Amino acid sequence: MRQSRPIPEGFELKQVRIVKRVSGWYGMLILKLEVAVPDPPPHGEPF
């Protein structure tokens, strides 16, 4: 196995997909991270 980059700290492995291509077999990792997304600031003019 050749890992192209490390898995960042705090991420959780959600799914693994194994794919066969002409150039070989590949494993695609789908990661999950819980984050709080702030509400966008209001913009424009009020009615």
ChimeraX commands (.cxc) that place a marker at each C-alpha (Angstrom):
marker #1 position 0.00,0.00,0.00 radius 0.5
marker #1 position 1.22,3.51,-0.81 radius 0.5
marker #1 position -0.48,6.22,1.20 radius 0.5
marker #1 position -0.38,9.47,-0.81 radius 0.5
marker #1 position -1.07,11.68,2.23 radius 0.5
marker #1 position -1.78,11.18,5.94 radius 0.5
marker #1 position -5.32,11.17,7.31 radius 0.5
marker #1 position -5.79,14.45,9.23 radius 0.5
marker #1 position -6.28,14.25,12.97 radius 0.5
marker #1 position -9.89,14.34,14.13 radius 0.5
marker #1 position -11.36,12.84,10.93 radius 0.5
marker #1 position -13.40,9.65,11.07 radius 0.5
marker #1 position -13.35,7.02,8.33 radius 0.5
marker #1 position -16.85,6.82,6.88 radius 0.5
marker #1 position -16.53,4.67,3.75 radius 0.5
marker #1 position -13.91,2.82,1.68 radius 0.5
marker #1 position -14.31,2.15,-2.03 radius 0.5
marker #1 position -11.99,-0.29,-3.84 radius 0.5
marker #1 position -11.64,0.46,-7.56 radius 0.5
marker #1 position -9.83,-1.47,-10.31 radius 0.5
marker #1 position -8.39,0.68,-13.08 radius 0.5
marker #1 position -6.15,-0.24,-15.99 radius 0.5
marker #1 position -3.16,1.04,-14.00 radius 0.5
marker #1 position -4.01,-1.03,-10.89 radius 0.5
marker #1 position -6.18,-1.26,-7.77 radius 0.5
marker #1 position -7.01,1.85,-5.72 radius 0.5
marker #1 position -8.69,2.44,-2.38 radius 0.5
marker #1 position -10.68,5.65,-2.01 radius 0.5
marker #1 position -11.34,6.77,1.56 radius 0.5
marker #1 position -14.31,8.96,2.47 radius 0.5
marker #1 position -13.74,10.85,5.71 radius 0.5
marker #1 position -16.08,12.68,8.07 radius 0.5
marker #1 position -15.46,15.65,10.34 radius 0.5
marker #1 position -18.04,17.35,12.55 radius 0.5
marker #1 position -17.82,21.12,12.11 radius 0.5
marker #1 position -20.04,24.03,13.10 radius 0.5
marker #1 position -20.93,26.15,10.07 radius 0.5
marker #1 position -21.89,29.70,11.04 radius 0.5
marker #1 position -24.97,31.35,9.54 radius 0.5
marker #1 position -24.12,33.77,6.72 radius 0.5
marker #1 position -24.28,37.46,7.71 radius 0.5
marker #1 position -27.37,39.33,6.47 radius 0.5
marker #1 position -26.88,41.38,3.32 radius 0.5
marker #1 position -28.94,43.59,1.07 radius 0.5
marker #1 position -31.60,46.05,2.11 radius 0.5
marker #1 position -34.60,45.14,4.28 radius 0.5
marker #1 position -38.06,45.38,2.70 radius 0.5
marker link #1:1,2 radius 0.2
marker link #1:2,3 radius 0.2
marker link #1:3,4 radius 0.2
marker link #1:4,5 radius 0.2
marker link #1:5,6 radius 0.2
marker link #1:6,7 radius 0.2
marker link #1:7,8 radius 0.2
marker link #1:8,9 radius 0.2
marker link #1:9,10 radius 0.2
marker link #1:10,11 radius 0.2
marker link #1:11,12 radius 0.2
marker link #1:12,13 radius 0.2
marker link #1:13,14 radius 0.2
marker link #1:14,15 radius 0.2
marker link #1:15,16 radius 0.2
marker link #1:16,17 radius 0.2
marker link #1:17,18 radius 0.2
marker link #1:18,19 radius 0.2
marker link #1:19,20 radius 0.2
marker link #1:20,21 radius 0.2
marker link #1:21,22 radius 0.2
marker link #1:22,23 radius 0.2
marker link #1:23,24 radius 0.2
marker link #1:24,25 radius 0.2
marker link #1:25,26 radius 0.2
marker link #1:26,27 radius 0.2
marker link #1:27,28 radius 0.2
marker link #1:28,29 radius 0.2
marker link #1:29,30 radius 0.2
marker link #1:30,31 radius 0.2
marker link #1:31,32 radius 0.2
marker link #1:32,33 radius 0.2
marker link #1:33,34 radius 0.2
marker link #1:34,35 radius 0.2
marker link #1:35,36 radius 0.2
marker link #1:36,37 radius 0.2
marker link #1:37,38 radius 0.2
marker link #1:38,39 radius 0.2
marker link #1:39,40 radius 0.2
marker link #1:40,41 radius 0.2
marker link #1:41,42 radius 0.2
marker link #1:42,43 radius 0.2
marker link #1:43,44 radius 0.2
marker link #1:44,45 radius 0.2
marker link #1:45,46 radius 0.2
marker link #1:46,47 radius 0.2
view
